[in-house]
């Protein structure tokens, strides 16, 4: 070996060095709470979310949704508007008081024609809504937008 040549020994880690928090967040599946009194709609929405990579949990009404939302972490809630016991807009108002960040990650679904009162609710809350029947693409697009904000 010449005087100018030198040997270098380098150790390359087998796994890339990255911020563990970034890695943790990118691996964690997003969680969606699906709230609807119609079991067919709940099943459809859960299937859409699962195919999009979300973990899902269901609630049959606003009252049980409120309980679940206060006990677990969710990245978004997709709620029917009109349900027995507690309507979706009431759920939103209660969450706004106790879990405001989660309230801001709600999407609504409705087959109702928008009364002046409901139109005002959507305008003041700034929350998006889906008209039933909705497409799988609409659900995935809105969920992605809400989770990204």
MDAnalysis code that builds the backbone (N, CA, C; Angstrom):
import MDAnalysis as mda
import numpy as np

u = mda.Universe.empty(447, n_residues=149, atom_resindex=np.repeat(np.arange(149), 3), trajectory=True)
u.add_TopologyAttr("name", ["N", "CA", "C"] * 149)
u.add_TopologyAttr("resid", np.arange(1, 150))
u.add_TopologyAttr("resname", ["UNK", "UNK", "UNK", "UNK", "UNK", "UNK", "UNK", "UNK", "UNK", "UNK", "UNK", "UNK", "UNK", "UNK", "UNK", "UNK", "UNK", "UNK", "UNK", "UNK", "UNK", "UNK", "UNK", "UNK", "UNK", "UNK", "UNK", "UNK", "UNK", "UNK", "UNK", "UNK", "UNK", "UNK", "UNK", "UNK", "UNK", "UNK", "UNK", "UNK", "UNK", "UNK", "UNK", "UNK", "UNK", "UNK", "UNK", "UNK", "UNK", "UNK", "UNK", "UNK", "UNK", "UNK", "UNK", "UNK", "UNK", "UNK", "UNK", "UNK", "UNK", "UNK", "UNK", "UNK", "UNK", "UNK", "UNK", "UNK", "UNK", "UNK", "UNK", "UNK", "UNK", "UNK", "UNK", "UNK", "UNK", "UNK", "UNK", "UNK", "UNK", "UNK", "UNK", "UNK", "UNK", "UNK", "UNK", "UNK", "UNK", "UNK", "UNK", "UNK", "UNK", "UNK", "UNK", "UNK", "UNK", "UNK", "UNK", "UNK", "UNK", "UNK", "UNK", "UNK", "UNK", "UNK", "UNK", "UNK", "UNK", "UNK", "UNK", "UNK", "UNK", "UNK", "UNK", "UNK", "UNK", "UNK", "UNK", "UNK", "UNK", "UNK", "UNK", "UNK", "UNK", "UNK", "UNK", "UNK", "UNK", "UNK", "UNK", "UNK", "UNK", "UNK", "UNK", "UNK", "UNK", "UNK", "UNK", "UNK", "UNK", "UNK", "UNK", "UNK", "UNK", "UNK", "UNK", "UNK", "UNK"])
u.atoms.positions = np.array([
    [0.834, -1.171, 0.000],
    [0.000, 0.000, 0.000],
    [0.884, 1.242, 0.000],
    [0.535, 2.217, -0.783],
    [1.344, 3.429, -0.846],
    [1.134, 4.263, 0.401],
    [2.038, 5.233, 0.565],
    [1.941, 6.107, 1.743],
    [0.660, 6.924, 1.709],
    [0.152, 7.181, 0.539],
    [-1.036, 8.038, 0.405],
    [-2.330, 7.262, 0.622],
    [-2.308, 6.002, 0.388],
    [-3.532, 5.206, 0.551],
    [-3.768, 4.912, 2.026],
    [-4.978, 5.061, 2.428],
    [-5.345, 4.766, 3.805],
    [-6.576, 3.878, 3.802],
    [-6.690, 3.070, 4.797],
    [-7.873, 2.230, 4.936],
    [-8.882, 2.923, 5.840],
    [-10.127, 2.894, 5.420],
    [-11.208, 3.420, 6.233],
    [-12.185, 2.290, 6.497],
    [-12.623, 2.231, 7.673],
    [-13.618, 1.233, 8.032],
    [-14.860, 1.991, 8.487],
    [-15.992, 1.692, 7.877],
    [-17.243, 2.368, 8.247],
    [-18.272, 1.318, 8.611],
    [-19.027, 1.627, 9.616],
    [-20.127, 0.743, 10.010],
    [-21.427, 1.412, 9.599],
    [-22.194, 0.731, 8.780],
    [-23.479, 1.258, 8.325],
    [-24.571, 0.529, 9.095],
    [-25.425, 1.285, 9.772],
    [-26.491, 0.617, 10.519],
    [-27.424, -0.143, 9.581],
    [-27.958, -1.260, 10.053],
    [-28.865, -2.071, 9.241],
    [-30.210, -1.381, 9.045],
    [-30.607, -0.582, 10.012],
    [-31.849, 0.180, 9.875],
    [-31.499, 1.651, 9.846],
    [-32.215, 2.428, 9.044],
    [-31.897, 3.849, 8.980],
    [-32.163, 4.534, 10.314],
    [-31.342, 5.513, 10.607],
    [-31.533, 6.290, 11.824],
    [-32.541, 7.386, 11.523],
    [-33.681, 7.347, 12.196],
    [-34.715, 8.361, 12.013],
    [-35.266, 8.736, 13.372],
    [-35.923, 9.840, 13.396],
    [-36.570, 10.279, 14.624],
    [-37.625, 9.248, 14.999],
    [-37.507, 8.657, 16.178],
    [-38.418, 7.575, 16.572],
    [-39.870, 8.045, 16.627],
    [-40.093, 9.291, 16.944],
    [-41.470, 9.780, 16.999],
    [-42.074, 9.806, 15.601],
    [-41.315, 10.227, 14.613],
    [-41.821, 10.239, 13.240],
    [-42.147, 8.819, 12.818],
    [-41.254, 7.893, 13.115],
    [-41.488, 6.496, 12.762],
    [-42.735, 5.973, 13.453],
    [-42.892, 6.267, 14.729],
    [-44.062, 5.821, 15.492],
    [-45.344, 6.356, 14.878],
    [-45.378, 7.652, 14.557],
    [-46.579, 8.261, 13.997],
    [-46.902, 7.719, 12.619],
    [-45.891, 7.442, 11.815],
    [-46.165, 6.964, 10.472],
    [-46.658, 5.519, 10.487],
    [-46.290, 4.744, 11.506],
    [-46.742, 3.360, 11.601],
    [-48.109, 3.232, 12.247],
    [-48.469, 4.182, 13.080],
    [-49.739, 4.104, 13.796],
    [-50.886, 4.320, 12.814],
    [-51.813, 3.395, 12.822],
    [-52.987, 3.547, 11.969],
    [-53.861, 4.657, 12.519],
    [-54.495, 5.377, 11.631],
    [-55.452, 6.391, 12.059],
    [-56.701, 5.673, 12.563],
    [-57.359, 6.294, 13.545],
    [-58.551, 5.684, 14.136],
    [-59.767, 6.536, 13.833],
    [-60.814, 5.873, 13.373],
    [-62.067, 6.555, 13.046],
    [-63.198, 5.993, 13.898],
    [-64.014, 6.893, 14.422],
    [-65.227, 6.503, 15.129],
    [-66.384, 6.724, 14.166],
    [-67.108, 5.657, 13.873],
    [-68.248, 5.704, 12.960],
    [-69.518, 5.690, 13.804],
    [-70.340, 6.735, 13.643],
    [-71.543, 6.889, 14.463],
    [-72.766, 6.932, 13.548],
    [-73.592, 5.899, 13.629],
    [-74.809, 5.855, 12.817],
    [-75.751, 4.838, 13.429],
    [-77.044, 5.144, 13.436],
    [-78.015, 4.210, 13.991],
    [-78.392, 3.112, 13.001],
    [-77.996, 3.236, 11.748],
    [-78.295, 2.231, 10.727],
    [-77.123, 1.253, 10.614],
    [-77.328, -0.024, 10.958],
    [-76.224, -0.987, 10.924],
    [-75.611, -1.177, 9.536],
    [-76.413, -1.029, 8.480],
    [-75.885, -1.170, 7.114],
    [-74.904, -0.036, 6.804],
    [-75.261, 1.174, 7.203],
    [-74.386, 2.333, 6.955],
    [-73.106, 2.191, 7.782],
    [-73.249, 1.770, 9.048],
    [-72.057, 1.561, 9.879],
    [-71.116, 0.552, 9.237],
    [-71.659, -0.567, 8.774],
    [-70.837, -1.607, 8.136],
    [-70.144, -1.081, 6.885],
    [-70.877, -0.352, 6.065],
    [-70.303, 0.209, 4.843],
    [-69.166, 1.169, 5.164],
    [-69.397, 2.077, 6.097],
    [-68.365, 3.054, 6.452],
    [-67.139, 2.374, 7.062],
    [-67.364, 1.389, 7.913],
    [-66.227, 0.665, 8.495],
    [-65.410, -0.023, 7.405],
    [-66.083, -0.619, 6.432],
    [-65.376, -1.289, 5.334],
    [-64.565, -0.285, 4.519],
    [-65.136, 0.889, 4.246],
    [-64.424, 1.934, 3.496],
    [-63.181, 2.370, 4.261],
    [-63.350, 2.631, 5.552],
    [-62.216, 3.077, 6.367],
    [-61.145, 1.997, 6.491],
    [-61.559, 0.767, 6.699],
    [-60.579, -0.317, 6.837],
    [-59.770, -0.491, 5.557],
    [-60.438, -0.405, 4.402],
    [-59.706, -0.506, 3.130],
    [-58.747, 0.654, 2.945],
    [-59.050, 1.779, 3.570],
    [-58.172, 2.953, 3.476],
    [-57.091, 2.938, 4.561],
    [-57.049, 1.874, 5.379],
    [-55.981, 1.741, 6.365],
    [-56.300, 2.252, 7.759],
    [-57.561, 2.557, 8.035],
    [-57.957, 3.054, 9.355],
    [-58.371, 1.895, 10.261],
    [-58.169, 2.084, 11.546],
    [-58.824, 1.242, 12.544],
    [-60.161, 1.907, 12.811],
    [-61.206, 1.119, 13.022],
    [-62.518, 1.718, 13.245],
    [-63.140, 1.208, 14.535],
    [-63.978, 2.056, 15.068],
    [-64.814, 1.689, 16.199],
    [-66.189, 2.240, 15.873],
    [-67.236, 1.604, 16.379],
    [-68.586, 2.054, 16.051],
    [-69.348, 2.484, 17.292],
    [-70.307, 3.368, 17.035],
    [-71.268, 3.773, 18.056],
    [-72.625, 3.854, 17.358],
    [-73.664, 3.395, 18.055],
    [-74.998, 3.344, 17.457],
    [-75.775, 4.650, 17.607],
    [-75.269, 5.530, 18.462],
    [-75.961, 6.806, 18.692],
    [-74.983, 7.817, 19.267],
    [-75.452, 9.051, 19.360],
    [-74.600, 10.122, 19.859],
    [-74.176, 9.956, 21.299],
    [-75.034, 9.366, 22.114],
    [-74.716, 9.187, 23.526],
    [-73.540, 8.231, 23.698],
    [-73.594, 7.082, 23.023],
    [-72.470, 6.136, 23.134],
    [-71.228, 6.676, 22.430],
    [-71.415, 7.471, 21.383],
    [-70.265, 8.092, 20.703],
    [-69.552, 9.062, 21.634],
    [-70.311, 9.834, 22.380],
    [-69.720, 10.786, 23.313],
    [-68.902, 10.048, 24.371],
    [-69.437, 8.961, 24.872],
    [-68.730, 8.160, 25.869],
    [-67.420, 7.615, 25.291],
    [-67.474, 7.054, 24.088],
    [-66.268, 6.496, 23.459],
    [-65.247, 7.593, 23.151],
    [-65.734, 8.737, 22.695],
    [-64.841, 9.834, 22.326],
    [-64.107, 10.417, 23.526],
    [-64.699, 10.285, 24.708],
    [-64.027, 10.805, 25.905],
    [-63.080, 9.781, 26.512],
    [-63.198, 8.515, 26.095],
    [-62.376, 7.465, 26.682],
    [-61.239, 6.977, 25.783],
    [-61.277, 7.292, 24.493],
    [-60.274, 6.782, 23.549],
    [-59.797, 7.890, 22.623],
    [-58.699, 7.594, 21.935],
    [-58.169, 8.524, 20.939],
    [-58.764, 8.195, 19.571],
    [-59.230, 9.229, 18.880],
    [-59.700, 9.078, 17.500],
    [-59.112, 10.217, 16.675],
    [-58.763, 9.889, 15.439],
    [-58.266, 10.905, 14.516],
    [-59.409, 11.624, 13.824],
    [-60.557, 10.958, 13.742],
    [-61.736, 11.597, 13.167],
    [-62.983, 10.862, 13.600],
    [-64.098, 11.567, 13.501],
    [-65.412, 10.989, 13.759],
    [-66.266, 11.264, 12.534],
    [-66.893, 10.217, 12.021],
    [-67.889, 10.400, 10.969],
    [-69.228, 10.033, 11.589],
    [-70.105, 11.027, 11.685],
    [-71.361, 10.848, 12.401],
    [-72.560, 11.153, 11.523],
    [-73.567, 10.298, 11.660],
    [-74.871, 10.591, 11.084],
    [-75.377, 11.854, 11.766],
    [-76.228, 12.558, 11.095],
    [-76.759, 13.785, 11.683],
    [-77.967, 13.482, 12.568],
    [-78.917, 12.717, 12.032],
    [-80.169, 12.462, 12.766],
    [-80.152, 11.049, 13.334],
    [-80.117, 10.982, 14.670],
    [-80.107, 9.695, 15.374],
    [-80.968, 9.814, 16.616],
    [-81.469, 8.688, 17.100],
    [-82.232, 8.737, 18.356],
    [-81.328, 9.111, 19.536],
    [-81.905, 9.788, 20.486],
    [-81.161, 10.125, 21.710],
    [-80.387, 11.422, 21.612],
    [-79.482, 11.510, 20.673],
    [-78.657, 12.711, 20.507],
    [-78.276, 12.837, 19.031],
    [-78.642, 13.923, 18.436],
    [-78.300, 14.166, 17.035],
    [-76.801, 14.437, 16.906],
    [-76.298, 14.317, 15.699],
    [-74.880, 14.557, 15.442],
    [-74.441, 15.968, 15.772],
    [-75.286, 16.961, 15.497],
    [-74.898, 18.339, 15.811],
    [-74.834, 18.574, 17.324],
    [-75.655, 17.851, 18.098],
    [-75.559, 17.930, 19.559],
    [-74.256, 17.284, 20.035],
    [-73.900, 16.164, 19.431],
    [-72.631, 15.505, 19.739],
    [-71.472, 16.464, 19.484],
    [-71.516, 17.151, 18.356],
    [-70.479, 18.129, 18.019],
    [-70.380, 19.206, 19.093],
    [-71.522, 19.761, 19.498],
    [-71.526, 20.834, 20.501],
    [-70.940, 20.357, 21.829],
    [-71.288, 19.154, 22.250],
    [-70.757, 18.621, 23.514],
    [-69.256, 18.357, 23.404],
    [-68.826, 17.797, 22.273],
    [-67.390, 17.560, 22.084],
    [-66.619, 18.873, 22.019],
    [-67.240, 19.881, 21.450],
    [-66.585, 21.190, 21.351],
    [-66.242, 21.734, 22.741],
    [-67.069, 21.398, 23.725],
    [-66.828, 21.848, 25.096],
    [-65.740, 21.024, 25.787],
    [-65.733, 19.701, 25.564],
    [-64.832, 18.848, 26.330],
    [-63.630, 18.318, 25.542],
    [-63.742, 18.192, 24.236],
    [-62.639, 17.731, 23.370],
    [-62.662, 18.550, 22.079],
    [-62.355, 19.848, 22.170],
    [-62.496, 20.726, 21.001],
    [-61.672, 20.289, 19.787],
    [-60.489, 19.736, 20.003],
    [-59.688, 19.289, 18.857],
    [-60.369, 18.156, 18.110],
    [-61.013, 17.270, 18.831],
    [-61.728, 16.171, 18.189],
    [-62.989, 16.670, 17.490],
    [-63.670, 17.620, 18.097],
    [-64.864, 18.198, 17.464],
    [-64.508, 18.783, 16.095],
    [-63.312, 19.324, 15.986],
    [-62.877, 19.914, 14.714],
    [-62.450, 18.865, 13.693],
    [-62.509, 17.598, 14.082],
    [-62.193, 16.514, 13.141],
    [-63.426, 15.643, 12.906],
    [-64.596, 16.284, 12.929],
    [-65.846, 15.565, 12.665],
    [-66.302, 15.796, 11.235],
    [-66.871, 14.750, 10.672],
    [-67.533, 14.796, 9.369],
    [-68.946, 14.287, 9.629],
    [-69.911, 14.860, 8.948],
    [-71.294, 14.433, 9.119],
    [-71.798, 13.766, 7.848],
    [-72.765, 12.895, 8.028],
    [-73.457, 12.266, 6.903],
    [-74.942, 12.458, 7.140],
    [-75.665, 12.801, 6.086],
    [-77.098, 13.013, 6.247],
    [-77.852, 12.705, 4.967],
    [-79.066, 12.234, 5.147],
    [-79.972, 12.081, 4.015],
    [-81.050, 13.156, 4.109],
    [-80.961, 13.944, 5.161],
    [-81.919, 15.023, 5.394],
    [-81.732, 16.135, 4.358],
    [-82.834, 16.764, 3.982],
    [-82.685, 17.992, 3.210],
    [-82.268, 19.052, 4.227],
    [-81.403, 19.939, 3.809],
    [-80.852, 20.897, 4.761],
    [-81.861, 22.005, 5.058],
    [-82.367, 21.982, 6.272],
    [-83.231, 23.059, 6.738],
    [-82.354, 24.299, 6.933],
    [-82.985, 25.408, 7.145],
    [-82.227, 26.642, 7.392],
    [-81.362, 26.484, 8.645],
    [-81.913, 25.801, 9.656],
    [-81.184, 25.578, 10.907],
    [-79.934, 24.714, 10.676],
    [-80.082, 23.631, 9.912],
    [-78.929, 22.764, 9.634],
    [-77.900, 23.462, 8.747],
    [-78.374, 24.204, 7.768],
    [-77.455, 24.954, 6.907],
    [-76.647, 25.936, 7.753],
    [-77.305, 26.592, 8.708],
    [-76.613, 27.526, 9.602],
    [-75.605, 26.791, 10.480],
    [-75.970, 25.591, 10.960],
    [-75.060, 24.797, 11.768],
    [-73.788, 24.478, 10.975],
    [-73.946, 23.990, 9.756],
    [-72.772, 23.641, 8.954],
    [-71.934, 24.871, 8.625],
    [-72.598, 25.985, 8.375],
    [-71.864, 27.222, 8.083],
    [-71.082, 27.689, 9.309],
    [-71.708, 27.683, 10.475],
    [-71.030, 28.195, 11.682],
    [-69.959, 27.230, 12.196],
    [-70.199, 25.933, 12.068],
    [-69.225, 24.958, 12.576],
    [-68.056, 24.777, 11.612],
    [-68.309, 24.996, 10.337],
    [-67.266, 24.778, 9.336],
    [-66.982, 23.306, 9.090],
    [-67.847, 22.432, 9.584],
    [-67.635, 20.992, 9.433],
    [-68.196, 20.504, 8.108],
    [-67.463, 19.614, 7.456],
    [-67.948, 19.068, 6.180],
    [-69.031, 18.019, 6.407],
    [-69.827, 17.811, 5.367],
    [-70.838, 16.765, 5.449],
    [-70.973, 16.052, 4.112],
    [-71.407, 14.810, 4.215],
    [-71.667, 13.965, 3.058],
    [-73.168, 13.806, 2.910],
    [-73.640, 13.849, 1.680],
    [-75.050, 13.571, 1.413],
    [-75.196, 12.087, 1.126],
    [-76.112, 11.434, 1.814],
    [-76.397, 10.026, 1.531],
    [-77.288, 9.968, 0.292],
    [-77.053, 9.086, -0.611],
    [-75.966, 8.118, -0.656],
    [-74.659, 8.799, -1.056],
    [-73.557, 8.363, -0.474],
    [-72.238, 8.928, -0.760],
    [-71.388, 7.864, -1.447],
    [-70.299, 8.303, -2.049],
    [-69.398, 7.347, -2.700],
    [-68.230, 7.034, -1.770],
    [-67.615, 5.893, -1.995],
    [-66.430, 5.515, -1.219],
    [-65.349, 6.576, -1.357],
    [-65.178, 7.089, -2.565],
    [-64.154, 8.110, -2.812],
    [-64.421, 9.376, -2.012],
    [-65.684, 9.782, -1.911],
    [-66.018, 10.979, -1.125],
    [-65.625, 10.792, 0.340],
    [-65.924, 9.623, 0.876],
    [-65.600, 9.338, 2.280],
    [-64.091, 9.392, 2.482],
    [-63.347, 8.704, 1.616],
    [-61.880, 8.674, 1.749],
    [-61.273, 10.066, 1.581],
    [-61.780, 10.827, 0.613],
    [-61.237, 12.167, 0.373],
    [-61.460, 13.074, 1.575],
    [-62.694, 13.108, 2.080],
    [-62.980, 13.974, 3.240],
    [-62.199, 13.524, 4.476],
    [-62.099, 12.223, 4.686],
    [-61.346, 11.718, 5.845],
    [-59.883, 12.142, 5.746],
    [-59.302, 12.018, 4.571],
    [-57.907, 12.416, 4.388],
    [-57.732, 13.914, 4.633],
    [-58.663, 14.728, 4.145],
    [-58.588, 16.178, 4.352],
    [-58.695, 16.526, 5.830],
    [-59.629, 15.897, 6.531],
    [-59.816, 16.193, 7.949],
    [-58.589, 15.762, 8.755],
    [-58.045, 14.600, 8.452],
    [-56.882, 14.113, 9.196],
    [-55.633, 14.936, 8.908],
    [-55.561, 15.529, 7.714],
    [-54.392, 16.320, 7.346],
    [-54.427, 17.711, 7.960],
    [-55.605, 18.163, 8.359],
    [-55.699, 19.533, 8.888],
    [-55.372, 19.612, 10.351],
])
